[in-house]
Amino acid sequence: MNTPVPLARHSRLKDYILPALVALAGAGAAYAGADTTFDPALTKFTDFLEGSGGKIITVLSLAGGLIGLASGRFSLGQVAVPVGVGIGVGTGVPIVTSVVTAVI
């Protein structure tokens, strides 16, 4: 047996559908990567990490690991972390940049 839908439910539905249709009609196309607002900052930060900044970060990480080794407590993390930081700084930036700027 079909029961009729109350009139209040239809008016409630109209409250949601009408604004959604207006928003859909006014929506424009969005293009990923078309915005260049932060390009100068991205370029500076990328140059920093790929240049002397990345080397400084890697050397400081290595120094922290060596200080830990000199203090008499040895763990694999004291060797692995500086190696990971060096690899991450050296190869991570180009990988992330190429993924972000990829055309899908």
Helices and strands as residue ranges (DSSP letters): H 7-26, H 39-50, H 52-70, H 77-87, I 88-92, H 93-100
